[in-house]
Amino acid sequence: MAISGVGQNFYQNNMETKRNTKNVNSTDKFALEKTGSTQELSEAEEMELFKKEFYEDLSKVTNHRTVSNAAVNISEAAFKAMKEDPQYREKVLSLIQRDWGDSYAPRNCSVLITVGATLSEYRADSWPVGYDSEFDMRSQNSFYKRTSEKKDKQKELLEEYLEKRAQANRRQQGLLDEKVAKAEQERSRLEKAWTSSKQMAAASSAYESNMMTETVVSGDSMLG
């Protein structure tokens, strides 16, 4: 499944900040350490790290085969609550594993998870594949999203292969039918030729027999 989400871009700003920090001299670093902004940057970095680790945990959650597309929307308040309460974090992961691992038979579905600051704000919505415009709209800016694009491509390639094989089989069957038809025509021609030859032989034999009979009768008449 193809994986995307705003979580993949969480570290770009952080990496840029680190590169900029390397460019300042020791005096500037000392000055920064004397300001309150250093503590704010540290908290931001901690949150970025927390989000990255949570993103990696989500990527390990497996879907049930009936879940074709899956996404998670997480509010900033939810991230803060999970960071401050590890038990809440584990409970949210457990719920996501439950809902993505559940069977949605008899039809494949897209499942969108919404996570808030409390368990009462957690919800899982699903839509049948092919009728999930709501999922597409609500999952556009999801923290984490995986889709069945790769699976659909493989299905498309398989269908293309099967169609080509069916066409080849039809061509082969057509050639076979043509050979059978030609063989039948040749058999019919030979049978007709043999029948005609047999009729001609019978007619010739009858003619010769008739001629011999007439000759004998004519000879008897002359003798008489």
N, C-alpha and C positions, 0 to 999 in steps of 0.2 A: 504494500500500500504506500502511496505517496504521502509524505509527512510534511506539514507546514505549520505555521503559527507565528504569532508575534513573539513567542518565547525564544525563537531562534535568533532574534535580533537584540535580546536583552543585554548582550555583552558588548555591543559595538560602542556605545557611549562610554562604558567603563574602560575599555581598552584605549580609547582616544584620550581619556583623562590620564591614564597611566603614562602614555607616551608624552603628554604635555608635562607631566610631573618630572620626567627624566630630563627635560630641557631647562628647568629652572636651576639656579645655583644654590649653594648651601644656605646663603643668607635669606633667599626667598623661602626656602623650606622652613627655616627657623621662624620666619615671620608668619607663615601659614600655621605652624604648630601653635602659635600664640593666639590664633583666632578661633572662634566657635565653628567655623566652616569645616574644620578638619573632622570634628565629631560627626557633622551631618554627612560628609562624604563617606565616612566609615560606615554609618548606618545604611547608606544607599548601597555600598558595596556588599554589605552583609545580605541585604534583601536581594540583590542581583544574584548572589551565590545561592541563596535559598531557592530562588525561582529556577535557576539552572538545574539544581539537584532535583527539584520537583518535576521539571520537564523530563529529565532523564528517567525518573521513576514512572512517569506516564507512558513513555516510549516502551517500557517493559511489559505493560499491561496488554494481554492478548484479547482479541475479539472472538466472540462466538462466530461460527461460520455464517450465521444469518445476519450479522452486523456488517454491512458493506461500507458505511462511512461513520466516523466517530469524531466528536469534537468536545472540547471543554472550555467553557467561559468562566473565568475566575476574576472576581473583583479585587481591587487593591486591599479592601477591608478583609477579604477572605485570606489573602496572602499574609497580612499582618497577624490575623488570628491564628493561622496555622504555624507561623514562625514562632509565636509566643507560646503556643500550646501544642507540643509534639503529639499528644494523644488525639487532638482534633485533626491534625495532619494525617495521622494513620487511619483515622476513621473515615476521612474523605477518600483516601486512596482505596480503602476497603469497599466503600460504596461504589466507586467507579469500577473497580474490578468486578463487583457483583453485576452492575448494570450492563457493562460491555460484554461480560461473559455469559449473560443470560441468552436464552433462545427466543428469537422473535418469529419462529415458524408460525404459519406456513409460508410467509413471504420475507424476503430480505428487507432490512430497514436501515435508516440512518438514525443515529442516536446522539443527541446533544445533551451534555451535562452542564448544569449551572451550579456554581459553588459560591456561597455567600459567607458571611462572617459567623453564622451559626448553622447547626444542622437543620433547623427549620427552614432555612433558605435554600437548602440543597434540593435539586429536582432533576429528573431525567425525562426528556421528551423524545419521542420517536416518530418517524414518518416512513411509510412504505417507499422503497426506492422507485423512482419514476413519478412520485407525487410528493416530493420533499422540497418544494420551493421554499417553504418556511425554514427548513434546515439550512438551505443555501444562504438565505438572507441573514439568519441569526448567527451563523457560524463564520461570517466573513472575517471578523477580527478576533477569532478565538485564540486563546493562549496556546492551545494545542489542537491540531486537526490532522486526521489521516483519512484518505479517500481511497476508493477502489479504482483509481485511474489505471494503475498498472495491471490490476486484475482484468479490467475491461479491455485493455489492449491485448492481453494474452487471450482473452475470449474471442476478440475480433480476429486475431491471427489464427486461432484454432478453427473458427468458422470459415475463414478464407481458405485454409488448408483443406478442410472437409469438402468445401464447394469445388475446389480444384480437383480433388480426388474423385468426387462424384462426376464431374465433367469428363475426366479421363476414363472412368468406368463406362460412362454413356458412349463415348467415342469408341471404346474397345468393343462394347456390346453392339454398336452400329456396324463396325467392321465385321464382327462375327456373323451378325444377321445377314450382311451382304454376301459373305462367303457361303453361308448356308443357302441363301436364295439362288446364287449362281450355281451351286452344286445341284440344287433341286432342278433348276432349268436344264442343266446338262444331262442329268439323269432322265428327265422327261424327254429330252431330245433323243437320247440314245434309245430309250424305250420305244419311242415312236418310230425311230429309224429301224430298230430291230423288228418291230411289228410289221412295218411296211415291207422290210426285206423278207420276212416270213410269209407275208401274204403274196408277195411276188413269187417266192419259191413255190408256194402252194398252187398259185395260178399257173406257173410254168409247168409244174408237174402234172396238173390236170390237163393242161393243153397238150403236153406230150402224150399223156395217156389217151387222150381223146383222138389224137392224130394216129396213134398206133392202132386204135380200135377201128378207125375209119379205113385205114390201110388194109387191115385184115378182112374187114367186111367187103371192101372193094375187090380184093383178090379172090375171095370166095365167089363173088358174083361173076367174075371173069371166068373162073374155072367152071362154073355151072353153066 
